[in-house]
Every structure is written in structure tokens, then in C-alpha cells.
Amino acid sequence: MISAAPAFGLILPDYPWEAMAPYVATASKHPGGVVNLSIGTPVDPTPGLIREALASASDAHGYPTVHGTAPLRQAVVDWFASRRGVPGLDPRDVMPTVGSKELVAWLPFLLGLGSGDVVVRPTVAYPTYDIGATLAGATAVAADDLDELDAATRAKVRLVWINSPGNPTGSVRDVESMRRIVAQAREIGAVVASDECYAELGWGAWDAQRGGEPVPSVLDPRVTGGSTDGLLSVYSLSKQSNLAGYRAAFVAGDAAIMANLINSRKHAGMIVPYPVQEAMRVALGDADHVLAQKDLYRSRRERLVPALEKFGLTIHDSNAGLYLWSTAGEATWDTVARFAGLGIVVGPGVFYGEAGNGFVRVALTGTDERIDAAVERLNSVA
């Protein structure tokens, strides 16, 4: 729903999660307490070494740098090489951002897009891609491949968002899929921005710690053909390191685009605080805490999957990330209501586009005790 035109301010859709209020109220009446699996916010502690880094940098009396400190940018470059299969990035082509949502929302504007330009986003997608297009005055179009577009629309495409692993679906684009959409975008002169914040959380064939293949990045040489021209990779430490409250993320890629983004953000004062930059630097240099957190999510996932299936849900995709994209073969809100009756809050699939109707998003972000409570309730009525 679009709010009435204000005297001052932007005309944007109402924030969708407000529609969940009655279902949260119902779930909260459960005698065993609510189990909120609707939002992908971390519930486990921020690792001690990161908190120590933040505290050690708290004497931050001078202004921080928009571009990021040289040690932080080198840590990002080293992380890409060791964790994402992307060697040889130039530290000049890296910049921290105030969380990844901020960049998703403002990237079309910062790229200079406007009326008549098209932003392509996945068919089932995080709604901020649409909001970013709206803020710039551009038009958002849903498609997973540019061949799905008619010629007139395709000619107007300036930015293509891909999201792998996807939110909410947990789908993963393999190297060939990424290479294809990069080639399509380059053919028409569009930028490809890849939102990759769940990349460390692959499952099954994408679980690198269990013999699977690492989730590929859009900056992977197998995708880029050796050139990052027209490509941006966006990453957040919120999920892998429990840093959602720090607003700690970064973007890297095309040298010319990065230089322009850095300059624009300097003018606008879009700066990550220095203590957060130091926390990011330390977090990126330590893989142990990331793997330990992934083990927790893997255990929760392995408990939830059979309980959801026993409850009558079919799980689609969900090959990576923090969510189980599920359907009971009924309207989304009917499923949400049934979960609420058990004291469990899940995310409505309709929040992620028309193609999400009939689905719910079940997050792994509950404590072990709350996950076990959800499993017990689901099994009790199955």
C-alpha cells in the first residue's frame, strides 16, 4: 500500500512488516512463549575478538575515512582471495558501507540512474531493490535472466541486481549462471551488482566444510573473464560474524565505478565509523568464528527441516543462507496464521514479490532453546 502524498517527504510503500502485528500478537499468547523465526537477525553473541577490536579503537576523536583505512581495505582484499576465490583485487577498489541495506537502497541513485532507466532485480527478492529504484526515480523490473525482458525494456536496463545466495529463497547461482547474466549485462552496457551476504552459509552441494563447492562471487575470474568492468560485489558481516548491530559491510569491483562512488559518498558524509572499521578488519582476518557460527546454523537447520516437512511444508531451494523457503500449498497468510497458532512467527512470502505468494520464509535465527521449542510444537501437531 502506498501512503498518501505527504506535505514533505518521500512517497514510499508502507513498511511491509507492520502487517505482521496481529500474527505476532497471536503467537505471543502461546503459553510456551513466542518463537520468532520471521526476521534474519542474529541472536548469538558477537565474537569476543571483534568486540575487543571495537573497544580498542573507541578513542576515535578524528573523522574516519569514507574509503576505509588501508589495513581494512587490505583485509577485504585478503578475504576475497582466501574465502571467495577472487585473487588480485586492488585495495583502491574496495569501500566499507553502513551495512549492505544502505548500499542496496542508494546504489541506483549513486550510479546516476533516473527516469526512463530500468533496474532489474530477482523475481523473488528482498524489497529494498525496488525501493532503491524508486528513490532514484527509475523503474524496477523483476527478472532472473535478461532474455525474459522485451526488447524495449531490455534497452533501458542500467543496473542488474543478482542475489546469490538469495534472500528469501536460498537459491545459489553457479559460475555458468553468473557468467551468463554478466555477459548479457555487458552487451547492453549495464552494471551488475551482486548481493552476496550469505555466501559463507552454503548447505549441501554448497557446504564447503562438508565437501561441497564454495558459493561463487560475481568477481570470481571464472565469471569475470579477467575484468571487473561493470561489476560490483556487495557483502555484509552481519550474518557471518553476528555484526548486524555494527552496520558493517563493503562493496568492491569496477575501478571507475568505485572511484565515483567513493567521491559521491565523501560529499554526502556516508561514512562507516572508525571503531566499526577496525572491528571489520579483525573479523575478516579470523575464519574460526565464522565456521563456528555456521556450525550452529547447520545444527538448527538440521533440526528444523524434518519438523517443517512433518508439518506438511515442502522446502524449495534453500541451498544456502539463513532461511527455509517453504510452502504448504495454500495462501501465504493461511500458513502464517497456522504457525502463529503454535506460537511461531514466520515471514510471509508475499513480502518478496508476487512470485512469493503461497510461500513462507522460516529463519534459522533462533536460539537453540527456541529452535527446539519450535520443533517440539511442529512435531506435536503433525
VEXZALO-213612 format. One record per residue (C-alpha): residue in three letters; x, y negated, z negated. Coordinates in steps of 0.001 Angstrom, whole numbers, plus 500000, padded with zeros to 6 digits. Example, Ala and Ser with C-alpha at 12.3 -4.5 7.8 and 13.67 -1.06 7.14 Angstrom:
Ala512300504500492200;Ser513670501060492860;
***
This chain:
Met500000500000500000;Ile501241496501500887;Ser500806493808498256;Ala499001490576499128;Ala501229487830500525;Pro502842486001497586;Ala503377482247497411;Phe507066483045497036;Gly508871486328497503;Leu509063489257499862;Ile506154491283501188;Leu507098494890500479;Pro505139498067499736;Asp504256498681496104;Tyr506903500800494403;Pro505571504329495035;Trp506413505874491683;Glu503761503727489974;Ala501222506181491442;Met502623508883489155;Ala501391507223485946;Pro498225509342485456;Tyr500091512591486103;Val502851511627483680;Ala500155510813481108;Thr498578514248481570;Ala501911516044481346;Ser502868514100478220;Lys499909515608476347;His501352519119476563;Pro501986520438473028;Gly505480521523474027;Gly506354518099475351;Val506808516842478896;Val509357518314481288;Asn510160515598483801;Leu511641517105486957;Ser510487514308489253;Ile513472511958489260;Gly517042512892490145;Thr518611511027487252;Pro521453512834485462;Val520722513986481913;Asp524143515313480915;Pro526846513181479273;Thr529239511058481276;Pro532622512857481013;Gly534886511526478271;Leu537822510722480531;Ile535597508388482574;Arg534192506642479515;Glu537727506187478228;Ala538763504634481545;Leu535818502221481348;Ala536704501232477783;Ser540387500793478582;Ala539500498336481345;Ser536990496348479303;Asp539303493349478907;Ala538151492164482325;His538435488399481952;Gly539118487680485632;Tyr536883488102488640;Pro537027491560490241;Thr537722492054493924;Val534915492814496373;His537201495010498461;Gly538150497079495415;Thr541512497419493734;Ala544293499028495751;Pro544504502003493310;Leu540743502616493621;Arg540799502500497408;Gln543737504910497448;Ala541799507225495118;Val538893507182497592;Val541266507979500473;Asp542847510838498486;Trp539396512164497562;Phe538298512204501199;Ala541434514158502094;Ser541222516702499269;Arg537461517145498864;Arg535857516259502218;Gly538352517408504848;Val538956513838506029;Pro542692513059506124;Gly544410509833507063;Leu541806507187506187;Asp543215503687505866;Pro542646502197502385;Arg541679498930504096;Asp538587500703505474;Val537134501531502049;Met534988499406499711;Pro533151500067496420;Thr529442499237496244;Val526968498626493426;Gly525553502127493678;Ser524606503586497060;Lys520959502447497000;Glu522099498822497150;Leu524065499503500319;Val521264501538501890;Ala518844498669501288;Trp521113495899502570;Leu523159497550505316;Pro520801496675508226;Phe520867493018507144;Leu524645493032506654;Leu525059494530510134;Gly523147491576511561;Leu520071493533512619;Gly516764491753513056;Ser513553491542515046;Gly513494493887518011;Asp516136496207516566;Val515343499797515570;Val516721501671512568;Val516361505452512842;Arg516002507438509643;Pro515296511140508979;Thr511738512424509417;Val511538513289505710;Ala513559510659503905;Tyr514352508543500903;Pro512068505467501304;Thr514874502906500896;Tyr515927503444504523;Asp512600501922505574;Ile512928499129503024;Gly516360498234504390;Ala514951497863507889;Thr512105495718506555;Leu514475493414504661;Ala516372492779507897;Gly513225492271509960;Ala513990495391512012;Thr511737498375512692;Ala512243501773511062;Val511521504856513174;Ala511536508437511902;Ala513508510974513956;Asp516077513695513333;Asp517502513552516859;Leu517606510602519242;Asp516147512764522020;Glu512873512643520058;Leu512555508938520959;Asp511066507493524124;Ala513435505564526368;Ala512166502133525333;Thr512605502836521620;Arg515956504513522106;Ala517285501447523919;Lys516588499316520814;Val518340501581518300;Arg521175499784516489;Leu521544501909513355;Val521025505637512770;Trp520821506912509194;Ile521620510538508583;Asn521361512050505123;Ser523284515248504590;Pro522702516858502172;Gly519229515422502439;Asn517023513900499788;Pro514438515334499212;Thr514812518377501466;Gly518326519551500595;Ser518994520202504271;Val522600520152505497;Arg523817519078508922;Asp526615521302510193;Val529550519928512193;Glu527858520517515541;Ser524661518741514455;Met526624515747513221;Arg528782515672516336;Arg525651515653518495;Ile523987512696516803;Val527272510756516716;Ala527613511278520477;Gln524007510175521044;Ala524531507020518987;Arg527812506139520632;Glu526217506487524035;Ile523820503619523214;Gly526214501591521046;Ala524507502281517711;Val526135502683514306;Val525757505984512431;Ala525636505641508639;Ser525756508933506777;Asp524392509048503225;Glu526383511896501673;Cys525941511504497909;Tyr525031515170497283;Ala527993516587499220;Glu529643518213496186;Leu526445520139495363;Gly526204522761498087;Trp524454526093497451;Gly524524529439499227;Ala526367529121502527;Trp527429525602501462;Asp528676526527497988;Ala532436526169498375;Gln533044527540494873;Arg531236530770495773;Gly532850531440499127;Gly530743529045501179;Glu531770526229503500;Pro532185522675502182;Val529488520246503308;Pro530979518245506229;Ser531284514466506312;Val530498512236509269;Leu534165511159509055;Asp535393514746509489;Pro537760514827512508;Arg535701517686513946;Val532778515245514076;Thr534539512015514996;Gly536804513292517761;Gly539616511422516055;Ser537949507980515915;Thr535799506463513175;Asp534416503848515592;Gly530753503195514837;Leu530727505495511800;Leu530191504831508085;Ser530167507325505220;Val528296506334502053;Tyr528955508175498789;Ser527850507852495165;Leu529404509170491964;Ser526016509172490213;Lys525330512841490872;Gln528755514480490790;Ser530021512595487706;Asn526858511530485821;Leu527566507868486579;Ala524092506692487591;Gly524198504047484875;Tyr527538502719486106;Arg526275501970489649;Ala529414503459491171;Ala529597504187494900;Phe531594503365498009;Val531473503125501788;Ala534223503926504297;Gly534632504102508050;Asp534870501910511149;Ala537657499351510595;Ala535953496426512338;Ile532591497003510648;Met534235497425507247;Ala536172494153507613;Asn532931492322508417;Leu531036493961505539;Ile533801493017503106;Asn533778489398504271;Ser529981489133504061;Arg529894490651500597;Lys532576488222499414;His530318485339500414;Ala527337486949498670;Gly529187487958495487;Met528279491643495870;Ile530992492962493543;Val531492496130491507;Pro532735495151488004;Tyr536406495894487371;Pro535799498343484469;Val533493500358486750;Gln536127500336489484;Glu538614501811487012;Ala536094504437485917;Met535566505370489571;Arg539304505660490153;Val539683508115487280;Ala536544510080488221;Leu537707510566491809;Gly541042511909490623;Asp539549514682488495;Ala537776517624490121;Asp537355519684486945;His534436517698485551;Val532696517806488944;Leu532913521590489118;Ala531786521952485502;Gln528719519802486191;Lys527972521779489331;Asp528048524989487282;Leu525340523529485030;Tyr523151522642488004;Arg523753526033489607;Ser522590527793486430;Arg519468525640486218;Arg518736526217489871;Glu519064529980489500;Arg516513529910486677;Leu514033527592488388;Val513919529194491839;Pro512323532524490821;Ala509927530785488431;Leu508691528427491158;Glu508291531298493596;Lys506396533308490982;Phe504127530285490505;Gly503276530510494209;Leu505604527989495805;Thr507674528550498928;Ile511019526787498887;His512183525209502156;Asp515753524133502980;Ser517173523176499541;Asn520637524254500675;Ala522367521514498681;Gly521673518725496256;Leu519601518408493103;Tyr516149519286494431;Leu513972522224495404;Trp511729521166498309;Ser508659523315497804;Thr505105523848498987;Ala502114525748497672;Gly500249525396500960;Glu497920522749499552;Ala497755518954499386;Thr500694517369497593;Trp498634515759494855;Asp496873519042494053;Thr500246520649493387;Val501403517645491359;Ala498232517918489248;Arg498717521639488616;Phe502256521032487423;Ala501084518152485226;Gly498613520511483584;Leu501608522570482483;Gly503358519505481132;Ile505739519370484111;Val506229516276486271;Val507392516810489866;Gly507960514421492755;Pro505231514064495414;Gly506433514904498909;Val504238512155500372;Phe506665509586498968;Tyr509158510682501630;Gly507104510175504757;Glu504105511733506468;Ala506042514947507095;Gly506338515398503321;Asn502601515942502836;Gly501973519308501203;Phe505385519384499527;Val506730518546496098;Arg510292517812495048;Val511428519645491928;Ala514639518260490428;Leu517329520245488639;Thr517916517263486368;Gly516510518592483126;Thr518479519676480100;Asp518915523414479673;Glu516250523363476969;Arg513743521547479213;Ile514521523767482210;Asp513895526827480049;Ala510615525306478856;Ala509520524764482464;Val510466528312483431;Glu508510529734480489;Arg505396527720481379;Leu505540528631485064;Asn506001532312484302;Ser503192532301481739;Val500557531372484313;Ala501982533129487362;
***
